[in-house]
């Protein structure tokens, strides 16, 4: 039995989460990326694929809100995956989110 709680430990990083609602992407963006998130229903886990022109990154993340009333501060732990691991995990029941971002 462990006394460590989710979101604790040396690998959990504090993140300040910010969100914006846009009507569309601003003109002139380069380095566009598509992000596909799988949020496992009833858990703090997220499976993510980030695809750019040059590469694809797969991650399994755990996000723990420090204050349930304030969505801004979260503790996040990431585990980088290979494509076969991502595909195997992506078949679980989830809520799907897909968006395009540019830098």
C-alpha angles and dihedrals in degrees: 000000000000129000093205114112127209112278094029131103136065095294097054110098127198112242130187104217118210130179133191130190112220130182088219143331116295115252120259099036118151132190093042117195134191116218120198116188128191111196111196107228114246095011140087092238128114128185111204137189118191113191124188131167091270107033149008122226123196122198139175110207138184115206120192119187111223091208118025090211095051117059093188102083120055136160110227132192119188131199116190115223139195121241094259091053091048092050092048092051095042094072094071120103108277149146110255124218124182128181143154121231133181134202 
